[in-house]
Amino acid sequence: MITHAVIFAPIGQASRSDQIVQRLSNAIITGLLEANEQLPNEADLAKMMGVSHITIREALNTLRANNLIHTVRGRNGGSFVCEQVWEFSNTLNPFKTLSTDYLSDLGEMHCAIISHSARLASRRMTNADITRLREFVEVLNSACSPEARTQADMRCLLALAACSQSARLANQELILQSEWSSLVAILFRSENIHREIVNLYTTLIDALVSHNESESVNTAKSLIDTFTFYLIENKLKYNAK
């Protein structure tokens, strides 16, 4: 599943245990990792995330202490996502530790990746690529839950980056999604935001079909700018509570 590929993607160098805790906490709180879902075992997690077993164990211990996961012993045991994590979401909400400057910077970085992907895709996309992107947008349009919408949106953005035919752009988008997806899941609780995003994707596809480079770039930029605006708005609302 592409969502899990993003969640368990390799971690950067600094404060690795804290990064793992933050990423998995966000994924659990926003529902990208579902209640009672089993996490990969320690060895697999260490390999997937590019860290040591000790770092993984430290992160899992913190998640257990925060009542986000629990461990079952025995033959069919492992680490599982707890139920009713909403009880802890107020203290572990992603907006608690992220500043508006951080969200703005994240949005600018994402905008650079997606707008340039759109520029290249407008020149290089095939009819098959267009059809696939339309299908992904339709899945997003039909999705009812925040989690399903987030997963569909992730596929749309990764597909657009892949259509640039730049391996580096596609890889950067994959890495960035580990931070982006859990935040966007909060936004997709809103029906109005969901509809606005779908409309922007539809406009973007029209621009790509006509190979209109400037319109493709501008619409892609508007798409990410819209996400960023609502992320910052939600952060300010959280601060005002």
LOLO-903548 format. One record per residue (C-alpha): x, y, z. Coordinates in nm, 3 decimals, always signed. Layout:
BEGIN
+---------+---------+---------+
!    east !   north !      up !
+---------+---------+---------+
!       X !       Y !       Z !
...
+---------+---------+---------+
This chain:
BEGIN
+---------+---------+---------+
!    east !   north !      up !
+---------+---------+---------+
!  +0.000 !  +0.000 !  +0.000 !
!  +0.146 !  +0.336 !  -0.105 !
!  +0.037 !  +0.504 !  +0.220 !
!  +0.244 !  +0.263 !  +0.423 !
!  +0.540 !  +0.302 !  +0.189 !
!  +0.537 !  +0.671 !  +0.278 !
!  +0.478 !  +0.624 !  +0.651 !
!  +0.763 !  +0.374 !  +0.681 !
!  +1.001 !  +0.549 !  +0.438 !
!  +1.365 !  +0.602 !  +0.551 !
!  +1.423 !  +0.856 !  +0.828 !
!  +1.670 !  +1.146 !  +0.809 !
!  +1.982 !  +1.173 !  +1.020 !
!  +1.895 !  +1.399 !  +1.315 !
!  +1.697 !  +1.283 !  +1.623 !
!  +1.588 !  +0.965 !  +1.449 !
!  +1.388 !  +0.820 !  +1.738 !
!  +1.195 !  +1.146 !  +1.779 !
!  +1.127 !  +1.159 !  +1.403 !
!  +0.989 !  +0.805 !  +1.407 !
!  +0.768 !  +0.883 !  +1.706 !
!  +0.638 !  +1.201 !  +1.539 !
!  +0.570 !  +1.033 !  +1.206 !
!  +0.395 !  +0.729 !  +1.348 !
!  +0.205 !  +0.935 !  +1.606 !
!  +0.071 !  +1.160 !  +1.330 !
!  -0.023 !  +0.859 !  +1.116 !
!  -0.209 !  +0.697 !  +1.408 !
!  -0.388 !  +1.010 !  +1.529 !
!  -0.510 !  +1.101 !  +1.181 !
!  -0.618 !  +0.743 !  +1.103 !
!  -0.366 !  +0.660 !  +0.830 !
!  -0.269 !  +0.372 !  +1.057 !
!  -0.600 !  +0.227 !  +1.172 !
!  -0.710 !  +0.099 !  +1.513 !
!  -0.591 !  -0.259 !  +1.576 !
!  -0.363 !  -0.248 !  +1.272 !
!  -0.041 !  -0.444 !  +1.326 !
!  +0.287 !  -0.263 !  +1.268 !
!  +0.576 !  -0.439 !  +1.094 !
!  +0.806 !  -0.620 !  +1.336 !
!  +1.112 !  -0.442 !  +1.476 !
!  +1.354 !  -0.595 !  +1.228 !
!  +1.139 !  -0.501 !  +0.929 !
!  +1.076 !  -0.150 !  +1.064 !
!  +1.449 !  -0.094 !  +1.116 !
!  +1.521 !  -0.202 !  +0.759 !
!  +1.235 !  -0.002 !  +0.606 !
!  +1.316 !  +0.318 !  +0.795 !
!  +1.693 !  +0.287 !  +0.770 !
!  +1.766 !  +0.291 !  +1.143 !
!  +1.901 !  +0.052 !  +1.405 !
!  +1.692 !  -0.196 !  +1.605 !
!  +1.772 !  +0.004 !  +1.920 !
!  +1.629 !  +0.323 !  +1.765 !
!  +1.311 !  +0.141 !  +1.660 !
!  +1.273 !  -0.013 !  +2.004 !
!  +1.315 !  +0.327 !  +2.170 !
!  +1.050 !  +0.481 !  +1.941 !
!  +0.804 !  +0.195 !  +1.999 !
!  +0.852 !  +0.225 !  +2.375 !
!  +0.760 !  +0.595 !  +2.352 !
!  +0.451 !  +0.515 !  +2.143 !
!  +0.347 !  +0.257 !  +2.403 !
!  +0.401 !  +0.507 !  +2.684 !
!  +0.175 !  +0.750 !  +2.492 !
!  -0.094 !  +0.478 !  +2.466 !
!  -0.085 !  +0.485 !  +2.087 !
!  +0.025 !  +0.124 !  +2.043 !
!  +0.015 !  -0.188 !  +2.258 !
!  +0.214 !  -0.510 !  +2.240 !
!  +0.072 !  -0.860 !  +2.229 !
!  +0.303 !  -1.146 !  +2.324 !
!  +0.302 !  -1.493 !  +2.173 !
!  +0.291 !  -1.658 !  +1.833 !
!  +0.053 !  -1.407 !  +1.677 !
!  +0.184 !  -1.115 !  +1.877 !
!  +0.338 !  -0.785 !  +1.779 !
!  +0.273 !  -0.414 !  +1.811 !
!  -0.081 !  -0.297 !  +1.734 !
!  -0.244 !  +0.046 !  +1.707 !
!  -0.462 !  +0.119 !  +2.010 !
!  -0.831 !  +0.199 !  +1.988 !
!  -0.975 !  +0.537 !  +2.094 !
!  -0.652 !  +0.728 !  +2.037 !
!  -0.872 !  +1.038 !  +2.000 !
!  -0.857 !  +1.060 !  +2.380 !
!  -0.490 !  +1.159 !  +2.347 !
!  -0.516 !  +1.362 !  +2.027 !
!  -0.540 !  +1.696 !  +2.206 !
!  -0.195 !  +1.650 !  +2.363 !
!  -0.041 !  +1.478 !  +2.059 !
!  -0.207 !  +1.679 !  +1.781 !
!  +0.048 !  +1.749 !  +1.504 !
!  -0.035 !  +2.120 !  +1.521 !
!  +0.086 !  +2.135 !  +1.882 !
!  +0.457 !  +2.117 !  +1.791 !
!  +0.457 !  +2.266 !  +1.438 !
!  +0.493 !  +2.641 !  +1.390 !
!  +0.327 !  +2.845 !  +1.116 !
!  +0.676 !  +2.916 !  +0.978 !
!  +0.741 !  +2.543 !  +0.956 !
!  +0.411 !  +2.483 !  +0.775 !
!  +0.483 !  +2.771 !  +0.537 !
!  +0.829 !  +2.634 !  +0.461 !
!  +0.690 !  +2.284 !  +0.409 !
!  +0.428 !  +2.425 !  +0.169 !
!  +0.691 !  +2.620 !  -0.026 !
!  +0.906 !  +2.310 !  -0.066 !
!  +0.607 !  +2.104 !  -0.174 !
!  +0.497 !  +2.375 !  -0.416 !
!  +0.840 !  +2.375 !  -0.579 !
!  +0.828 !  +1.998 !  -0.632 !
!  +0.471 !  +1.977 !  -0.761 !
!  +0.474 !  +2.289 !  -0.978 !
!  +0.792 !  +2.178 !  -1.155 !
!  +0.650 !  +1.826 !  -1.186 !
!  +0.347 !  +1.979 !  -1.356 !
!  +0.572 !  +2.179 !  -1.588 !
!  +0.754 !  +1.866 !  -1.703 !
!  +0.440 !  +1.652 !  -1.708 !
!  +0.267 !  +1.899 !  -1.942 !
!  +0.541 !  +1.819 !  -2.193 !
!  +0.586 !  +1.449 !  -2.129 !
!  +0.256 !  +1.290 !  -2.016 !
!  +0.111 !  +1.022 !  -2.239 !
!  -0.258 !  +0.948 !  -2.290 !
!  -0.219 !  +0.649 !  -2.057 !
!  -0.073 !  +0.879 !  -1.790 !
!  -0.368 !  +1.117 !  -1.824 !
!  -0.616 !  +0.830 !  -1.795 !
!  -0.447 !  +0.700 !  -1.482 !
!  -0.442 !  +1.044 !  -1.319 !
!  -0.812 !  +1.092 !  -1.403 !
!  -0.886 !  +0.760 !  -1.233 !
!  -0.695 !  +0.864 !  -0.921 !
!  -0.882 !  +1.196 !  -0.907 !
!  -1.213 !  +1.013 !  -0.943 !
!  -1.118 !  +0.790 !  -0.649 !
!  -1.045 !  +1.108 !  -0.451 !
!  -1.379 !  +1.254 !  -0.558 !
!  -1.568 !  +0.943 !  -0.442 !
!  -1.379 !  +0.895 !  -0.115 !
!  -1.589 !  +0.955 !  +0.197 !
!  -1.347 !  +0.928 !  +0.489 !
!  -1.050 !  +1.158 !  +0.564 !
!  -0.818 !  +0.857 !  +0.550 !
!  -0.943 !  +0.742 !  +0.209 !
!  -0.924 !  +1.098 !  +0.075 !
!  -0.569 !  +1.137 !  +0.203 !
!  -0.460 !  +0.812 !  +0.043 !
!  -0.623 !  +0.909 !  -0.287 !
!  -0.464 !  +1.256 !  -0.277 !
!  -0.126 !  +1.097 !  -0.210 !
!  -0.165 !  +0.879 !  -0.518 !
!  -0.259 !  +1.184 !  -0.729 !
!  +0.047 !  +1.382 !  -0.620 !
!  +0.286 !  +1.089 !  -0.655 !
!  +0.140 !  +1.010 !  -0.999 !
!  +0.192 !  +1.370 !  -1.109 !
!  +0.552 !  +1.363 !  -0.986 !
!  +0.610 !  +1.033 !  -1.165 !
!  +0.470 !  +1.178 !  -1.488 !
!  +0.746 !  +1.438 !  -1.483 !
!  +0.971 !  +1.143 !  -1.573 !
!  +1.222 !  +1.276 !  -1.322 !
!  +1.326 !  +1.010 !  -1.071 !
!  +1.462 !  +1.277 !  -0.836 !
!  +1.137 !  +1.474 !  -0.830 !
!  +0.933 !  +1.159 !  -0.772 !
!  +1.164 !  +1.052 !  -0.490 !
!  +1.150 !  +1.396 !  -0.324 !
!  +0.770 !  +1.387 !  -0.338 !
!  +0.769 !  +1.044 !  -0.175 !
!  +0.995 !  +1.168 !  +0.106 !
!  +0.792 !  +1.484 !  +0.162 !
!  +0.466 !  +1.288 !  +0.185 !
!  +0.585 !  +1.138 !  +0.514 !
!  +0.531 !  +1.483 !  +0.670 !
!  +0.252 !  +1.607 !  +0.446 !
!  +0.001 !  +1.321 !  +0.449 !
!  -0.079 !  +1.314 !  +0.821 !
!  -0.143 !  +1.690 !  +0.820 !
!  -0.362 !  +1.676 !  +0.510 !
!  -0.571 !  +1.401 !  +0.668 !
!  -0.693 !  +1.660 !  +0.919 !
!  -0.797 !  +1.895 !  +0.638 !
!  -0.991 !  +1.625 !  +0.455 !
!  -1.239 !  +1.610 !  +0.741 !
!  -1.393 !  +1.915 !  +0.573 !
!  -1.634 !  +1.850 !  +0.286 !
!  -1.573 !  +2.200 !  +0.148 !
!  -1.196 !  +2.156 !  +0.138 !
!  -1.239 !  +1.813 !  -0.021 !
!  -1.456 !  +1.963 !  -0.296 !
!  -1.217 !  +2.254 !  -0.354 !
!  -0.920 !  +2.020 !  -0.393 !
!  -1.105 !  +1.793 !  -0.636 !
!  -1.199 !  +2.096 !  -0.847 !
!  -0.834 !  +2.208 !  -0.860 !
!  -0.725 !  +1.862 !  -0.972 !
!  -0.990 !  +1.867 !  -1.246 !
!  -0.862 !  +2.205 !  -1.368 !
!  -0.506 !  +2.073 !  -1.356 !
!  -0.594 !  +1.772 !  -1.569 !
!  -0.756 !  +1.997 !  -1.830 !
!  -0.437 !  +2.203 !  -1.849 !
!  -0.221 !  +1.891 !  -1.879 !
!  -0.441 !  +1.747 !  -2.154 !
!  -0.400 !  +2.065 !  -2.358 !
!  -0.023 !  +2.069 !  -2.284 !
!  -0.066 !  +2.421 !  -2.148 !
!  +0.255 !  +2.453 !  -1.949 !
!  +0.188 !  +2.786 !  -1.775 !
!  -0.167 !  +2.688 !  -1.677 !
!  -0.044 !  +2.351 !  -1.549 !
!  +0.221 !  +2.518 !  -1.333 !
!  -0.017 !  +2.784 !  -1.199 !
!  -0.287 !  +2.531 !  -1.113 !
!  -0.040 !  +2.297 !  -0.944 !
!  +0.089 !  +2.592 !  -0.743 !
!  -0.268 !  +2.688 !  -0.648 !
!  -0.333 !  +2.330 !  -0.536 !
!  -0.044 !  +2.324 !  -0.289 !
!  -0.098 !  +2.685 !  -0.184 !
!  -0.458 !  +2.597 !  -0.097 !
!  -0.345 !  +2.307 !  +0.119 !
!  -0.085 !  +2.529 !  +0.289 !
!  -0.337 !  +2.807 !  +0.356 !
!  -0.573 !  +2.565 !  +0.532 !
!  -0.289 !  +2.402 !  +0.727 !
!  -0.181 !  +2.740 !  +0.865 !
!  -0.544 !  +2.835 !  +0.933 !
!  -0.591 !  +2.514 !  +1.133 !
!  -0.270 !  +2.577 !  +1.324 !
!  -0.391 !  +2.927 !  +1.422 !
!  -0.727 !  +2.784 !  +1.530 !
!  -0.547 !  +2.523 !  +1.739 !
!  -0.337 !  +2.795 !  +1.907 !
!  -0.653 !  +2.992 !  +1.986 !
!  -0.814 !  +2.708 !  +2.180 !
+---------+---------+---------+
